[in-house]
Amino acid sequence: MAELFGAFPYLENEKIIIRKMELNDVAALSEISNNDNVYKYISPFLHKKSNKALETAIKNLGGKEFEKKKYIIAGIYLKDNPNRLVGLAEMFDYKKRENKITVGYRLNEDYWNKKIATNVLKLMVEYLVNKVNITTLQAFVMPENLYSSKVLLNNGFVKEDFTVQEKNWGGQEIVTVDVYTYKKH
């Protein structure tokens, strides 16, 4: 079994590559982080940051934040254009005792509705469940984000019959989000 924070993951299938971001990804990350349509459904991580702040974030996400075992925020790239960042794959809030982690993804709006999120989630599930042996994955989604809900359901997640309150999602002070869970079979 792989250790979650043993090495920064490099995941791929026939369409997608998930890997550590590089400094030459700043312009593409800026396109994502400056798009209000991307951020209306999620917490404002990296939202409206300067290129200098994004550069620092890229260094930290692949460096000290990973080394501190806080989270894995990786870049999403397409196999047919492996140098163009199109989104972020997020694995965070690891609870070792419960063997549980939260996953998320955000894509450049130009790449919505192209099955990229589905492929990204499949890769994350395969890695976290089969290689790292995490037994429970969870994701949080605003109820109006129907596409993301569909992606989770199509990848074996189950919508829980409870919600949680989150702060500062989509620019709202407090928001109620649906909880989706994937349990290792």
C-alpha positions as CSV (number, residue, x, y, z in Angstrom):
1,M,0.0,0.0,0.0
2,A,1.1,3.5,-0.8
3,E,1.4,6.0,2.1
4,L,-1.0,9.0,1.5
5,F,1.7,11.6,2.0
6,G,4.6,9.4,1.1
7,A,5.0,10.9,-2.4
8,F,3.0,13.5,-4.3
9,P,0.7,11.4,-6.5
10,Y,1.0,11.2,-10.2
11,L,-2.3,9.7,-11.5
12,E,-3.3,9.1,-15.1
13,N,-5.7,7.3,-17.3
14,E,-6.3,7.5,-21.1
15,K,-7.7,11.0,-20.8
16,I,-6.5,12.7,-17.7
17,I,-3.2,13.4,-15.7
18,I,-3.3,14.5,-12.1
19,R,0.0,15.7,-10.9
20,K,1.9,18.4,-8.9
21,M,1.4,21.9,-10.4
22,E,4.4,23.8,-11.7
23,L,5.2,27.6,-11.8
24,N,4.4,27.7,-15.5
25,D,0.7,26.9,-14.5
26,V,0.2,30.4,-13.0
27,A,-1.7,31.9,-16.0
28,A,-4.0,28.8,-16.3
29,L,-4.6,28.8,-12.5
30,S,-5.4,32.5,-12.7
31,E,-8.1,31.8,-15.4
32,I,-9.7,29.3,-13.0
33,S,-9.3,31.4,-9.8
34,N,-10.7,34.6,-11.4
35,N,-13.9,32.9,-12.7
36,D,-16.9,33.6,-10.5
37,N,-18.8,30.8,-12.2
38,V,-16.2,28.3,-10.9
39,Y,-16.4,29.7,-7.4
40,K,-20.1,30.2,-7.0
41,Y,-20.5,26.6,-5.8
42,I,-17.4,26.1,-3.7
43,S,-15.2,27.7,-1.0
44,P,-13.1,30.5,-2.2
45,F,-9.8,28.7,-2.2
46,L,-7.4,30.8,-4.3
47,H,-10.3,33.0,-5.5
48,K,-9.3,36.3,-7.1
49,K,-5.6,36.0,-6.0
50,S,-2.8,37.9,-7.8
51,N,-0.4,35.9,-10.0
52,K,2.3,36.4,-7.3
53,A,0.0,34.9,-4.7
54,L,-0.9,32.0,-7.1
55,E,2.8,31.4,-7.7
56,T,3.4,31.2,-3.9
57,A,0.4,28.9,-3.6
58,I,1.7,26.5,-6.3
59,K,5.1,26.3,-4.5
60,N,3.4,25.7,-1.1
61,L,0.8,23.2,-2.4
62,G,3.5,21.0,-3.9
63,G,5.9,21.7,-1.1
64,K,5.5,22.6,2.5
65,E,1.7,22.1,2.7
66,F,2.1,18.6,1.3
67,E,5.1,17.9,3.6
68,K,3.0,19.0,6.6
69,K,0.5,16.4,5.5
70,K,-2.3,19.0,5.3
71,Y,-3.7,18.2,1.9
72,I,-3.0,17.2,-1.6
73,I,-4.1,19.9,-4.2
74,A,-2.9,18.7,-7.6
75,G,-3.3,20.0,-11.1
76,I,-5.6,18.4,-13.7
77,Y,-4.2,18.1,-17.2
78,L,-5.6,16.5,-20.4
79,K,-3.5,13.7,-22.0
80,D,-3.8,15.4,-25.4
81,N,-2.4,18.7,-23.9
82,P,-0.3,17.7,-20.8
83,N,1.1,21.1,-20.2
84,R,-2.2,23.0,-19.9
85,L,-3.7,23.1,-16.4
86,V,-7.5,22.7,-16.7
87,G,-8.4,22.3,-13.0
88,L,-7.6,21.2,-9.5
89,A,-8.0,17.7,-7.8
90,E,-8.3,18.1,-4.1
91,M,-7.8,15.5,-1.3
92,F,-8.0,17.0,2.1
93,D,-9.2,16.7,5.7
94,Y,-7.7,13.3,6.2
95,K,-8.9,11.7,9.4
96,K,-6.5,8.8,10.0
97,R,-8.5,7.2,12.9
98,E,-11.6,7.1,10.8
99,N,-9.6,6.2,7.6
100,K,-11.6,9.0,5.9
101,I,-10.7,11.8,3.5
102,T,-12.6,14.6,1.7
103,V,-12.3,15.0,-2.1
104,G,-13.1,17.8,-4.4
105,Y,-12.5,19.1,-7.9
106,R,-12.8,22.4,-9.7
107,L,-12.4,22.9,-13.5
108,N,-11.8,25.8,-15.8
109,E,-15.3,26.6,-17.1
110,D,-14.1,26.0,-20.7
111,Y,-13.7,22.3,-19.8
112,W,-17.1,21.8,-18.1
113,N,-19.4,19.0,-19.4
114,K,-16.7,17.0,-21.1
115,K,-16.5,14.1,-18.6
116,I,-13.3,15.5,-17.1
117,A,-14.7,15.7,-13.6
118,T,-15.9,12.1,-13.9
119,N,-12.4,10.9,-15.0
120,V,-10.7,12.9,-12.2
121,L,-13.0,11.5,-9.6
122,K,-12.5,7.9,-10.9
123,L,-8.7,8.4,-10.6
124,M,-8.9,9.8,-7.1
125,V,-11.2,7.0,-5.9
126,E,-9.0,4.4,-7.5
127,Y,-5.9,5.9,-5.9
128,L,-7.3,6.6,-2.4
129,V,-9.2,3.3,-2.1
130,N,-7.1,0.8,-3.9
131,K,-3.6,2.2,-3.5
132,V,-3.7,4.1,-0.2
133,N,-6.4,1.9,1.3
134,I,-8.7,4.6,2.6
135,T,-12.1,3.2,3.3
136,T,-14.3,6.3,3.3
137,L,-14.3,9.2,0.9
138,Q,-16.7,12.2,1.3
139,A,-17.6,15.2,-0.8
140,F,-19.6,18.3,-0.1
141,V,-21.8,19.9,-2.8
142,M,-24.2,22.8,-2.8
143,P,-27.7,21.4,-3.7
144,E,-27.9,23.6,-6.8
145,N,-24.7,22.2,-8.2
146,L,-26.5,19.4,-10.1
147,Y,-23.7,18.5,-12.4
148,S,-21.3,17.8,-9.5
149,S,-23.9,15.8,-7.7
150,K,-24.4,13.7,-10.8
151,V,-20.6,13.1,-11.1
152,L,-20.5,11.8,-7.6
153,L,-23.5,9.5,-7.9
154,N,-22.1,8.1,-11.2
155,N,-18.9,7.3,-9.4
156,G,-20.4,5.2,-6.6
157,F,-21.0,8.0,-4.0
158,V,-24.2,7.9,-2.1
159,K,-26.0,11.1,-1.0
160,E,-26.4,11.1,2.7
161,D,-29.7,12.0,4.4
162,F,-28.2,14.9,6.3
163,T,-26.5,18.1,5.4
164,V,-23.8,20.2,6.9
165,Q,-23.2,23.9,7.3
166,E,-20.2,25.5,5.6
167,K,-18.9,29.0,5.7
168,N,-18.1,31.3,2.8
169,W,-19.1,29.1,-0.1
170,G,-20.1,31.0,-3.2
171,G,-19.7,34.3,-1.4
172,Q,-22.4,33.4,1.1
173,E,-21.7,33.6,4.8
174,I,-23.2,30.3,5.8
175,V,-24.4,27.7,3.3
176,T,-26.0,24.2,3.7
177,V,-24.3,21.6,1.6
178,D,-25.2,18.0,0.7
179,V,-22.9,15.2,1.9
180,Y,-21.9,12.4,-0.4
181,T,-20.0,9.3,0.8
182,Y,-18.1,6.5,-0.9
183,K,-17.4,3.4,1.1
184,K,-14.8,0.8,0.1
185,H,-16.6,-2.4,-0.8
